[in-house]
């Protein structure tokens, strides 16, 4: 009996050894099966981030798996459609970095495959690692199409010292400010108006009040408007408009209609800020994107803007030797949730319509093209980019809003600097106030372009906001939606 037991034990030992060897061989195969392959990925990143991504993420993947990855860039979101169409017969593109605005159109046009098509049931366990909101936004008609890269939402970024100055001294200009509002709404400031010291409590009237004070107060010997937002003719400017529509209580249907009350209130305020010299005109004259605003803050030309988390990291600086920052005193950077929407129209001494402290939900995802030369390689690369180690490093360097639960739910552990924690905590507070994504319809890119045209016509071109939306842009939007 003892001999039989010893024999059985030895057999099991040998078997376990063989299984262990098989396991190691399988692990080795995982790193060998892509060896010698060459693929292309398409990205769009800021210069410093692009360089870091290639040197720290792509190079590491190439070394681990023995593959060659050609990194290409695209200029505009809408370029992705043509890039993927042209690759249908070439089969070279393994992965594309997709902004939320293009998630639905690219999937519906059959240019991106679902994760189920890429790797079968395997993805269902993997996506549990990502925050629910990121997966929800990557889901179309019940299927998950994308691996999340980052989430982002607009929050209010300002200089603490300049806000304090405005709070302490704005009342000196109250008669002029009242006159400015009365000319627009026939009333002036709302009854009992006061400028709160905490920007988290602000509404659109507060923005206009501090904007007027800053524009009419000399700083470094000059007077000029000190508020700005993106105004380049690209999707970032539409996000600025959309965020305001959501703050006025609007939703995706309002964005598609283009002439409902929340949209009209938004354009009335935008025209009001431009007409009264509250927006720095260089934002449209020079076509500022985020980088233009950073430089303007560095030059003392802008004190307040609406920024994503990555913007805050670039503006503050210090997260990496390449991140030099744009402020003489980084500790002067303040963050708050977005101001509450309120109509310029006054009724019974108060705004006739009020909204909330809402913002937009956006971000970027990794999509696997239908034309990929190796869908398993594509999926493996997307997962490698977003593993805990790589994602934590990139978030800590560039301020990407984490999309992994093990990072998102442990900010203090993963980000040691208090200012970094504040960036993400403000974003999380903004999320609790309510964030909405862009409309998920295939016609959205076309309607997005209509918003750019409308903003330049109405705000820069001084056209009547209500008539122009009703007679020009709402009909154009309706026509696009009928296609």
Secondary structure, DSSP 8 states (H G I E B T S, - for coil): -HHHHHHHHHHHHHHHHHHHHHHHHHHHHHHHTTTT-EEEEEE---HHHHHHHIIIIIHHHHHHHT-EEEEEE-SSTTHHHHHHHHTTTT--EEEEEEEHHHHHHHHHTT-B--HHHHHTTHHHHHGGGB-HHHHHHTEETTEE-EEEEEEE--EEEEEHHHHHHHHHHGGGGHHHHHHHHHHHHSS-S-TT----SSGGG-BHHHHHHHHHHHHTS-BTTB----B----SSSHHHHHHHHHHHHHTT--HHHHHHS-SHHHHHHHHHHHHHHHTT-B-THHHHTT--HHHHHHHHHTTS-SEEEE-HHHHHHHH--SSTT---S-SSGGGEEEE---B-B-SSEETTEES-B--S-EE-EEEEEE-BTT-S-HHHHHHHHHHHTSHHHHHHHHHHH--B--BHHHHT-HHHH--SHHHHHHHHHHHHHHHH-EE----STTHHHHHHHHHHHHIIIIIS---HHHHIIIIIHHHHHHHHT-
